[in-house]
Amino acid sequence: MSGLDGKVVAITGASSGIGAATAAELAARGAAVVLGARRTDRLEESVTRIRAAGGRAEMVAVDVTQRADLEDLVAAAVHGFGRLDVLVSNAGIARIAPMQALDLDDWDAMIDVNLRGVLHGIAAALPVFRDQGRGHFVTTISTSGLKIVPTQAVYAGTKNAVRTLLEALRQESTDGVLRTTSISPGFVRTELVDYIDDSEQRGQAQETMAALGIGPDAVARAIAFAIEQPDDVEIGDITLRPTRQG
């Protein structure tokens, strides 16, 4: 029996990449999953596949920049499955450019999705976790916050802001009710870099990801490992990257 049997997990950014892989992995191990993302057609495909394999899955249209959408995601888990054990905050965007480009709209977008979106999830799930007497926040961050490189200043800044707030939340929650886990992947084969505006930078990023990237299922397994630990064990941080990544 898996330590995930019977757990209820909500996942943002679940329409593709790490989010979709995580939903499939957790459902295969016995968890009930509630998938949230903006692209509902992709969510429907994932839910259909999970159910066809015998898993339990529901979906909710979620834009993490909208506080009410996260409240709806949490409510869907509680109403559909009786509770929420884990919130996987995976939604994120990357906009890469030198600071001197002054891409303020892109800065705002990254702050809204990567940071504010996580805060919206915490605000929605924390009261439920407290009422239940247990709960687990798992959040996808990035190795970009560990190794700072040019053109990723704001992206890395949003990721490190999340890293900081999760550590503060952990220190505020040593009564045994909450667990927090930060997942920092390196190059993973996802659609993250496909939306970089500069075509040259986008092409370079796509080539690097294709050459070095590990599959999103590797991150999904790491997330499953953190969740399936006993309630008195917290896996605080996991960093995983391709063995050839510098």
Secondary structure as the mmCIF struct_conf table of DSSP 4:
data_model
#
loop_
_struct_conf.conf_type_id
_struct_conf.id
_struct_conf.beg_label_comp_id
_struct_conf.beg_label_asym_id
_struct_conf.beg_label_seq_id
_struct_conf.end_label_comp_id
_struct_conf.end_label_asym_id
_struct_conf.end_label_seq_id
TURN_TY1_P TURN_TY1_P1 GLY A 3 GLY A 6
STRN STRN1 VAL A 8 THR A 12
BEND BEND1 GLY A 13 GLY A 13
TURN_TY1_P TURN_TY1_P2 ALA A 14 SER A 15
BEND BEND2 SER A 16 SER A 16
HELX_RH_AL_P HELX_RH_AL_P1 GLY A 17 ALA A 28
TURN_TY1_P TURN_TY1_P3 ARG A 29 GLY A 30
STRN STRN2 ALA A 32 ALA A 37
BEND BEND3 ARG A 38 ARG A 38
HELX_RH_AL_P HELX_RH_AL_P2 THR A 40 ALA A 52
TURN_TY1_P TURN_TY1_P4 ALA A 53 GLY A 54
STRN STRN3 ARG A 56 ALA A 61
TURN_TY1_P TURN_TY1_P5 VAL A 64 THR A 65
BEND BEND4 GLN A 66 GLN A 66
HELX_RH_AL_P HELX_RH_AL_P3 ARG A 67 PHE A 81
BEND BEND5 GLY A 82 GLY A 82
STRN STRN4 VAL A 86 SER A 89
HELX_RH_3T_P HELX_RH_3T_P1 MET A 99 ALA A 101
HELX_RH_AL_P HELX_RH_AL_P4 LEU A 104 MET A 110
HELX_RH_PI_P HELX_RH_PI_P1 ILE A 111 ARG A 116
HELX_RH_AL_P HELX_RH_AL_P5 GLY A 117 GLN A 132
TURN_TY1_P TURN_TY1_P6 GLY A 133 GLY A 133
STRN STRN5 GLY A 135 THR A 140
HELX_RH_3T_P HELX_RH_3T_P2 THR A 143 GLY A 145
TURN_TY1_P TURN_TY1_P7 LEU A 146 LEU A 146
BEND BEND6 LYS A 147 LYS A 147
TURN_TY1_P TURN_TY1_P8 PRO A 150 THR A 151
HELX_RH_AL_P HELX_RH_AL_P6 ALA A 153 GLN A 171
TURN_TY1_P TURN_TY1_P9 GLU A 172 GLU A 172
TURN_TY1_P TURN_TY1_P10 THR A 174 ASP A 175
BEND BEND7 GLY A 176 VAL A 177
STRN STRN6 LEU A 178 PRO A 185
BEND BEND8 PHE A 187 PHE A 187
STRN STRN7 VAL A 188 VAL A 188
BEND BEND9 ARG A 189 GLU A 191
HELX_RH_3T_P HELX_RH_3T_P3 LEU A 192 TYR A 195
BEND BEND10 ASP A 197 ASP A 198
HELX_RH_AL_P HELX_RH_AL_P7 SER A 199 LEU A 212
HELX_LH_PP_P HELX_LH_PP_P1 GLY A 213 GLY A 213
STRN STRN8 ILE A 214 ILE A 214
HELX_LH_PP_P HELX_LH_PP_P2 GLY A 215 GLY A 215
HELX_RH_AL_P HELX_RH_AL_P8 PRO A 216 ILE A 227
TURN_TY1_P TURN_TY1_P11 GLU A 228 GLU A 228
BEND BEND11 GLN A 229 GLN A 229
TURN_TY1_P TURN_TY1_P12 ASP A 231 ASP A 232
STRN STRN9 ASP A 237 LEU A 240
TURN_TY1_P TURN_TY1_P13 THR A 243 ARG A 244
#
